[in-house]
Amino acid sequence: MAFSRKNLLLRVKEVNELYMEKAKIGLSTEFIFRTFIKPRYHISRSTLYEYLAIPYDRQLREIAQRERAEKEQNPTLF
């Protein structure tokens, strides 16, 4: 399967939402990483920090707009 920026951003969104949910109740970043994120997503701590810095919502909106524009330019027959 080919690499897709959209799929990466959806994964970043999942990780960010999980992190924010746990951080809101007062858990430390290290605890959240070791207990919830690393076992599920198999990423390193530095990757977690990179994911937290990505503005995924804006980038996902841009991708959606681009997809809509392409769909309007190239209508399907079915």
Distance bins in CASP14 RR format, pairs under 12 A and 6 or more apart:
PFRMAT RR
TARGET T0000
AUTHOR 0000-0000-0000
RMODE 2
METHOD distances of the structure
MODEL  1
1 7 0 0 0 0 1 0 0 0 0 0 0
2 8 0 0 0 0 0 1 0 0 0 0 0
3 9 0 0 0 0 0 1 0 0 0 0 0
3 11 0 0 0 0 0 1 0 0 0 0 0
4 10 0 0 0 0 1 0 0 0 0 0 0
4 11 0 0 0 0 0 1 0 0 0 0 0
4 60 0 0 0 0 0 1 0 0 0 0 0
4 63 0 0 0 0 1 0 0 0 0 0 0
4 67 0 0 0 0 0 1 0 0 0 0 0
5 11 0 0 0 0 0 1 0 0 0 0 0
5 12 0 0 0 0 0 1 0 0 0 0 0
5 54 0 0 0 0 0 1 0 0 0 0 0
5 56 0 0 0 0 0 1 0 0 0 0 0
5 59 1 0 0 1 0 0 0 0 0 0 0
5 60 0 0 0 0 1 0 0 0 0 0 0
5 62 0 0 0 0 1 0 0 0 0 0 0
5 63 1 0 0 1 0 0 0 0 0 0 0
5 66 0 0 0 0 0 1 0 0 0 0 0
5 67 0 0 0 0 0 1 0 0 0 0 0
6 12 0 0 0 0 0 1 0 0 0 0 0
6 13 0 0 0 0 0 1 0 0 0 0 0
6 56 0 0 0 0 0 1 0 0 0 0 0
6 59 0 0 0 0 1 0 0 0 0 0 0
6 60 1 0 0 1 0 0 0 0 0 0 0
6 61 0 0 0 0 0 1 0 0 0 0 0
6 62 0 0 0 0 0 1 0 0 0 0 0
6 63 1 0 1 0 0 0 0 0 0 0 0
6 64 0 0 0 0 1 0 0 0 0 0 0
6 66 0 0 0 0 1 0 0 0 0 0 0
6 67 0 0 0 0 1 0 0 0 0 0 0
7 13 0 0 0 0 0 1 0 0 0 0 0
7 14 0 0 0 0 0 1 0 0 0 0 0
7 56 0 0 0 0 0 1 0 0 0 0 0
7 60 0 0 0 0 0 1 0 0 0 0 0
7 63 0 0 0 0 0 1 0 0 0 0 0
8 14 0 0 0 0 0 1 0 0 0 0 0
8 15 0 0 0 0 0 1 0 0 0 0 0
8 41 0 0 0 0 0 1 0 0 0 0 0
8 43 0 0 0 0 0 1 0 0 0 0 0
8 47 0 0 0 0 0 1 0 0 0 0 0
8 50 0 0 0 0 0 1 0 0 0 0 0
8 51 0 0 0 0 1 0 0 0 0 0 0
8 54 0 0 0 0 1 0 0 0 0 0 0
8 56 0 0 0 0 1 0 0 0 0 0 0
8 59 0 0 0 0 1 0 0 0 0 0 0
8 60 0 0 0 0 0 1 0 0 0 0 0
8 63 0 0 0 0 0 1 0 0 0 0 0
9 15 0 0 0 0 0 1 0 0 0 0 0
9 16 0 0 0 0 0 1 0 0 0 0 0
9 51 0 0 0 0 1 0 0 0 0 0 0
9 54 1 0 0 1 0 0 0 0 0 0 0
9 55 0 0 0 0 1 0 0 0 0 0 0
9 56 1 0 1 0 0 0 0 0 0 0 0
9 57 0 0 0 0 1 0 0 0 0 0 0
9 58 0 0 0 0 1 0 0 0 0 0 0
9 59 1 0 1 0 0 0 0 0 0 0 0
9 60 1 0 1 0 0 0 0 0 0 0 0
9 61 0 0 0 0 0 1 0 0 0 0 0
9 62 0 0 0 0 1 0 0 0 0 0 0
9 63 1 0 0 1 0 0 0 0 0 0 0
9 64 0 0 0 0 0 1 0 0 0 0 0
10 16 0 0 0 0 0 1 0 0 0 0 0
10 17 0 0 0 0 0 1 0 0 0 0 0
10 51 0 0 0 0 0 1 0 0 0 0 0
10 54 0 0 0 0 0 1 0 0 0 0 0
10 56 0 0 0 0 1 0 0 0 0 0 0
10 57 0 0 0 0 0 1 0 0 0 0 0
10 59 0 0 0 0 0 1 0 0 0 0 0
10 60 1 0 0 1 0 0 0 0 0 0 0
10 63 0 0 0 0 0 1 0 0 0 0 0
10 64 0 0 0 0 0 1 0 0 0 0 0
11 17 0 0 0 0 0 1 0 0 0 0 0
11 18 0 0 0 0 0 1 0 0 0 0 0
11 37 0 0 0 0 0 1 0 0 0 0 0
11 40 0 0 0 0 0 1 0 0 0 0 0
11 41 1 0 0 1 0 0 0 0 0 0 0
11 42 0 0 0 0 0 1 0 0 0 0 0
11 43 0 0 0 0 1 0 0 0 0 0 0
11 47 0 0 0 0 0 1 0 0 0 0 0
11 48 0 0 0 0 0 1 0 0 0 0 0
11 50 0 0 0 0 0 1 0 0 0 0 0
11 51 1 0 0 1 0 0 0 0 0 0 0
11 54 0 0 0 0 0 1 0 0 0 0 0
11 56 0 0 0 0 1 0 0 0 0 0 0
11 60 0 0 0 0 0 1 0 0 0 0 0
12 18 0 0 0 0 0 1 0 0 0 0 0
12 19 0 0 0 0 0 1 0 0 0 0 0
12 37 0 0 0 0 0 1 0 0 0 0 0
12 41 0 0 0 0 0 1 0 0 0 0 0
12 43 0 0 0 0 0 1 0 0 0 0 0
12 47 0 0 0 0 1 0 0 0 0 0 0
12 48 0 0 0 0 0 1 0 0 0 0 0
12 49 0 0 0 0 0 1 0 0 0 0 0
12 50 0 0 0 0 1 0 0 0 0 0 0
12 51 1 0 1 0 0 0 0 0 0 0 0
12 52 0 0 0 0 1 0 0 0 0 0 0
12 53 0 0 0 0 1 0 0 0 0 0 0
12 54 1 0 1 0 0 0 0 0 0 0 0
12 55 0 0 0 0 1 0 0 0 0 0 0
12 56 1 0 1 0 0 0 0 0 0 0 0
12 57 0 0 0 0 1 0 0 0 0 0 0
12 58 0 0 0 0 0 1 0 0 0 0 0
12 59 0 0 0 0 1 0 0 0 0 0 0
12 60 0 0 0 0 1 0 0 0 0 0 0
13 19 0 0 0 0 0 1 0 0 0 0 0
13 20 0 0 0 0 0 1 0 0 0 0 0
13 51 0 0 0 0 1 0 0 0 0 0 0
13 52 0 0 0 0 0 1 0 0 0 0 0
13 54 0 0 0 0 1 0 0 0 0 0 0
13 55 0 0 0 0 0 1 0 0 0 0 0
13 56 1 0 1 0 0 0 0 0 0 0 0
13 57 1 0 0 1 0 0 0 0 0 0 0
13 58 0 0 0 0 0 1 0 0 0 0 0
13 59 0 0 0 0 1 0 0 0 0 0 0
13 60 1 0 0 1 0 0 0 0 0 0 0
13 61 0 0 0 0 0 1 0 0 0 0 0
14 20 0 0 0 0 0 1 0 0 0 0 0
14 21 0 0 0 0 0 1 0 0 0 0 0
14 36 0 0 0 0 0 1 0 0 0 0 0
14 37 0 0 0 0 1 0 0 0 0 0 0
14 40 0 0 0 0 1 0 0 0 0 0 0
14 41 1 0 0 1 0 0 0 0 0 0 0
14 43 0 0 0 0 0 1 0 0 0 0 0
14 51 0 0 0 0 1 0 0 0 0 0 0
14 56 0 0 0 0 1 0 0 0 0 0 0
15 21 0 0 0 0 0 1 0 0 0 0 0
15 22 0 0 0 0 0 1 0 0 0 0 0
15 32 0 0 0 0 0 1 0 0 0 0 0
15 33 0 0 0 0 0 1 0 0 0 0 0
15 36 0 0 0 0 1 0 0 0 0 0 0
15 37 1 0 0 1 0 0 0 0 0 0 0
15 38 0 0 0 0 0 1 0 0 0 0 0
15 40 0 0 0 0 1 0 0 0 0 0 0
15 41 1 0 0 1 0 0 0 0 0 0 0
15 42 0 0 0 0 0 1 0 0 0 0 0
15 43 1 0 0 1 0 0 0 0 0 0 0
15 47 0 0 0 0 1 0 0 0 0 0 0
15 48 1 0 0 1 0 0 0 0 0 0 0
15 49 0 0 0 0 0 1 0 0 0 0 0
15 50 0 0 0 0 0 1 0 0 0 0 0
15 51 1 0 1 0 0 0 0 0 0 0 0
15 52 1 0 0 1 0 0 0 0 0 0 0
15 53 0 0 0 0 0 1 0 0 0 0 0
15 54 0 0 0 0 1 0 0 0 0 0 0
15 56 0 0 0 0 1 0 0 0 0 0 0
16 22 0 0 0 0 0 1 0 0 0 0 0
16 23 0 0 0 0 0 1 0 0 0 0 0
16 32 0 0 0 0 0 1 0 0 0 0 0
16 37 0 0 0 0 0 1 0 0 0 0 0
16 41 0 0 0 0 0 1 0 0 0 0 0
16 48 0 0 0 0 1 0 0 0 0 0 0
16 49 0 0 0 0 0 1 0 0 0 0 0
16 50 0 0 0 0 0 1 0 0 0 0 0
16 51 1 0 0 1 0 0 0 0 0 0 0
16 52 1 0 0 1 0 0 0 0 0 0 0
16 53 0 0 0 0 1 0 0 0 0 0 0
16 54 1 0 0 1 0 0 0 0 0 0 0
16 55 0 0 0 0 0 1 0 0 0 0 0
16 56 1 0 0 1 0 0 0 0 0 0 0
16 57 0 0 0 0 1 0 0 0 0 0 0
16 60 0 0 0 0 0 1 0 0 0 0 0
17 23 0 0 0 0 0 1 0 0 0 0 0
17 24 0 0 0 0 0 1 0 0 0 0 0
17 32 0 0 0 0 0 1 0 0 0 0 0
17 36 0 0 0 0 0 1 0 0 0 0 0
17 37 0 0 0 0 0 1 0 0 0 0 0
17 51 0 0 0 0 0 1 0 0 0 0 0
17 52 0 0 0 0 0 1 0 0 0 0 0
17 56 0 0 0 0 1 0 0 0 0 0 0
17 57 0 0 0 0 0 1 0 0 0 0 0
18 24 0 0 0 0 0 1 0 0 0 0 0
18 27 0 0 0 0 0 1 0 0 0 0 0
18 32 1 0 0 1 0 0 0 0 0 0 0
18 33 0 0 0 0 0 1 0 0 0 0 0
18 35 0 0 0 0 0 1 0 0 0 0 0
18 36 1 0 0 1 0 0 0 0 0 0 0
18 37 1 0 0 1 0 0 0 0 0 0 0
18 38 0 0 0 0 0 1 0 0 0 0 0
18 39 0 0 0 0 0 1 0 0 0 0 0
18 40 1 0 0 1 0 0 0 0 0 0 0
18 41 0 0 0 0 1 0 0 0 0 0 0
18 43 0 0 0 0 0 1 0 0 0 0 0
18 48 0 0 0 0 0 1 0 0 0 0 0
18 51 0 0 0 0 0 1 0 0 0 0 0
18 52 0 0 0 0 0 1 0 0 0 0 0
19 25 0 0 0 0 0 1 0 0 0 0 0
19 26 0 0 0 0 0 1 0 0 0 0 0
19 27 0 0 0 0 1 0 0 0 0 0 0
19 28 0 0 0 0 0 1 0 0 0 0 0
19 29 1 0 0 1 0 0 0 0 0 0 0
19 30 0 0 0 0 0 1 0 0 0 0 0
19 31 0 0 0 0 0 1 0 0 0 0 0
19 32 1 0 1 0 0 0 0 0 0 0 0
19 33 0 0 0 0 1 0 0 0 0 0 0
19 35 0 0 0 0 0 1 0 0 0 0 0
19 36 0 0 0 0 1 0 0 0 0 0 0
19 37 1 0 0 1 0 0 0 0 0 0 0
19 38 0 0 0 0 0 1 0 0 0 0 0
19 40 0 0 0 0 0 1 0 0 0 0 0
19 41 0 0 0 0 0 1 0 0 0 0 0
19 43 0 0 0 0 0 1 0 0 0 0 0
19 45 0 0 0 0 0 1 0 0 0 0 0
19 48 1 0 0 1 0 0 0 0 0 0 0
19 49 0 0 0 0 0 1 0 0 0 0 0
19 51 0 0 0 0 1 0 0 0 0 0 0
19 52 1 0 0 1 0 0 0 0 0 0 0
19 53 0 0 0 0 0 1 0 0 0 0 0
20 26 0 0 0 0 0 1 0 0 0 0 0
20 27 0 0 0 0 0 1 0 0 0 0 0
20 29 0 0 0 0 0 1 0 0 0 0 0
20 32 0 0 0 0 1 0 0 0 0 0 0
20 36 0 0 0 0 0 1 0 0 0 0 0
20 37 0 0 0 0 0 1 0 0 0 0 0
20 51 0 0 0 0 0 1 0 0 0 0 0
20 52 0 0 0 0 1 0 0 0 0 0 0
20 56 0 0 0 0 0 1 0 0 0 0 0
21 27 0 0 0 0 1 0 0 0 0 0 0
21 32 0 0 0 0 1 0 0 0 0 0 0
21 36 0 0 0 0 1 0 0 0 0 0 0
21 37 0 0 0 0 0 1 0 0 0 0 0
22 28 0 0 0 0 1 0 0 0 0 0 0
22 29 0 0 0 0 1 0 0 0 0 0 0
22 30 0 0 0 0 0 1 0 0 0 0 0
22 31 0 0 0 0 1 0 0 0 0 0 0
22 32 1 0 1 0 0 0 0 0 0 0 0
22 33 0 0 0 0 1 0 0 0 0 0 0
22 34 0 0 0 0 0 1 0 0 0 0 0
22 35 0 0 0 0 1 0 0 0 0 0 0
22 36 1 0 0 1 0 0 0 0 0 0 0
22 37 0 0 0 0 1 0 0 0 0 0 0
23 29 1 0 0 1 0 0 0 0 0 0 0
23 30 0 0 0 0 0 1 0 0 0 0 0
23 31 0 0 0 0 1 0 0 0 0 0 0
23 32 1 0 0 1 0 0 0 0 0 0 0
23 33 0 0 0 0 0 1 0 0 0 0 0
23 36 0 0 0 0 0 1 0 0 0 0 0
23 37 0 0 0 0 0 1 0 0 0 0 0
23 48 0 0 0 0 0 1 0 0 0 0 0
23 52 0 0 0 0 1 0 0 0 0 0 0
24 32 0 0 0 0 0 1 0 0 0 0 0
25 31 0 0 0 0 0 1 0 0 0 0 0
25 32 0 0 0 0 1 0 0 0 0 0 0
25 36 0 0 0 0 0 1 0 0 0 0 0
26 32 0 0 0 0 1 0 0 0 0 0 0
27 33 0 0 0 0 1 0 0 0 0 0 0
27 34 0 0 0 0 0 1 0 0 0 0 0
27 35 0 0 0 0 1 0 0 0 0 0 0
27 36 0 0 0 0 1 0 0 0 0 0 0
27 37 0 0 0 0 0 1 0 0 0 0 0
28 34 0 0 0 0 1 0 0 0 0 0 0
28 35 0 0 0 0 0 1 0 0 0 0 0
28 36 0 0 0 0 0 1 0 0 0 0 0
29 35 0 0 0 0 0 1 0 0 0 0 0
29 36 0 0 0 0 0 1 0 0 0 0 0
29 37 0 0 0 0 1 0 0 0 0 0 0
29 38 0 0 0 0 0 1 0 0 0 0 0
29 45 0 0 0 0 1 0 0 0 0 0 0
29 48 1 0 0 1 0 0 0 0 0 0 0
29 49 0 0 0 0 1 0 0 0 0 0 0
29 52 0 0 0 0 1 0 0 0 0 0 0
30 36 0 0 0 0 0 1 0 0 0 0 0
30 37 0 0 0 0 0 1 0 0 0 0 0
30 38 0 0 0 0 0 1 0 0 0 0 0
30 45 0 0 0 0 1 0 0 0 0 0 0
30 48 0 0 0 0 0 1 0 0 0 0 0
30 49 0 0 0 0 0 1 0 0 0 0 0
31 37 0 0 0 0 0 1 0 0 0 0 0
31 38 0 0 0 0 0 1 0 0 0 0 0
32 38 0 0 0 0 1 0 0 0 0 0 0
32 39 0 0 0 0 0 1 0 0 0 0 0
32 40 0 0 0 0 0 1 0 0 0 0 0
32 41 0 0 0 0 0 1 0 0 0 0 0
32 45 0 0 0 0 0 1 0 0 0 0 0
32 48 0 0 0 0 1 0 0 0 0 0 0
32 52 0 0 0 0 0 1 0 0 0 0 0
33 39 0 0 0 0 1 0 0 0 0 0 0
33 40 0 0 0 0 0 1 0 0 0 0 0
33 41 0 0 0 0 1 0 0 0 0 0 0
33 42 0 0 0 0 0 1 0 0 0 0 0
33 43 0 0 0 0 1 0 0 0 0 0 0
33 44 0 0 0 0 1 0 0 0 0 0 0
33 45 1 0 1 0 0 0 0 0 0 0 0
33 46 0 0 0 0 0 1 0 0 0 0 0
33 47 0 0 0 0 0 1 0 0 0 0 0
33 48 1 0 1 0 0 0 0 0 0 0 0
33 49 0 0 0 0 1 0 0 0 0 0 0
33 51 0 0 0 0 0 1 0 0 0 0 0
33 52 0 0 0 0 0 1 0 0 0 0 0
34 40 0 0 0 0 0 1 0 0 0 0 0
34 43 0 0 0 0 0 1 0 0 0 0 0
34 44 0 0 0 0 0 1 0 0 0 0 0
34 45 0 0 0 0 1 0 0 0 0 0 0
34 48 0 0 0 0 0 1 0 0 0 0 0
36 43 0 0 0 0 0 1 0 0 0 0 0
36 48 0 0 0 0 0 1 0 0 0 0 0
37 43 1 0 0 1 0 0 0 0 0 0 0
37 44 0 0 0 0 0 1 0 0 0 0 0
37 45 0 0 0 0 1 0 0 0 0 0 0
37 47 0 0 0 0 1 0 0 0 0 0 0
37 48 1 0 0 1 0 0 0 0 0 0 0
37 49 0 0 0 0 0 1 0 0 0 0 0
37 51 0 0 0 0 1 0 0 0 0 0 0
37 52 0 0 0 0 0 1 0 0 0 0 0
38 44 0 0 0 0 1 0 0 0 0 0 0
38 45 0 0 0 0 1 0 0 0 0 0 0
38 47 0 0 0 0 1 0 0 0 0 0 0
38 48 0 0 0 0 1 0 0 0 0 0 0
40 48 0 0 0 0 0 1 0 0 0 0 0
41 47 0 0 0 0 1 0 0 0 0 0 0
41 48 0 0 0 0 1 0 0 0 0 0 0
41 51 0 0 0 0 1 0 0 0 0 0 0
42 48 0 0 0 0 0 1 0 0 0 0 0
43 49 0 0 0 0 0 1 0 0 0 0 0
43 50 0 0 0 0 1 0 0 0 0 0 0
43 51 1 0 0 1 0 0 0 0 0 0 0
43 52 0 0 0 0 0 1 0 0 0 0 0
44 50 0 0 0 0 1 0 0 0 0 0 0
44 51 0 0 0 0 0 1 0 0 0 0 0
45 51 0 0 0 0 0 1 0 0 0 0 0
45 52 0 0 0 0 0 1 0 0 0 0 0
46 52 0 0 0 0 0 1 0 0 0 0 0
46 53 0 0 0 0 0 1 0 0 0 0 0
47 53 0 0 0 0 0 1 0 0 0 0 0
47 54 0 0 0 0 0 1 0 0 0 0 0
48 54 0 0 0 0 0 1 0 0 0 0 0
50 56 0 0 0 0 0 1 0 0 0 0 0
54 60 0 0 0 0 0 1 0 0 0 0 0
55 61 0 0 0 0 1 0 0 0 0 0 0
55 62 0 0 0 0 0 1 0 0 0 0 0
56 62 0 0 0 0 0 1 0 0 0 0 0
56 63 0 0 0 0 0 1 0 0 0 0 0
57 63 0 0 0 0 0 1 0 0 0 0 0
57 64 0 0 0 0 0 1 0 0 0 0 0
58 64 0 0 0 0 0 1 0 0 0 0 0
58 65 0 0 0 0 0 1 0 0 0 0 0
59 65 0 0 0 0 0 1 0 0 0 0 0
59 66 0 0 0 0 0 1 0 0 0 0 0
60 66 0 0 0 0 0 1 0 0 0 0 0
60 67 0 0 0 0 0 1 0 0 0 0 0
61 67 0 0 0 0 0 1 0 0 0 0 0
61 68 0 0 0 0 0 1 0 0 0 0 0
62 68 0 0 0 0 0 1 0 0 0 0 0
62 69 0 0 0 0 0 1 0 0 0 0 0
63 69 0 0 0 0 0 1 0 0 0 0 0
63 70 0 0 0 0 0 1 0 0 0 0 0
64 70 0 0 0 0 0 1 0 0 0 0 0
64 71 0 0 0 0 0 1 0 0 0 0 0
65 71 0 0 0 0 0 1 0 0 0 0 0
65 72 0 0 0 0 0 1 0 0 0 0 0
66 72 0 0 0 0 0 1 0 0 0 0 0
66 73 0 0 0 0 0 1 0 0 0 0 0
67 73 0 0 0 0 0 1 0 0 0 0 0
67 74 0 0 0 0 0 1 0 0 0 0 0
68 74 0 0 0 0 0 1 0 0 0 0 0
70 76 0 0 0 0 0 1 0 0 0 0 0
END
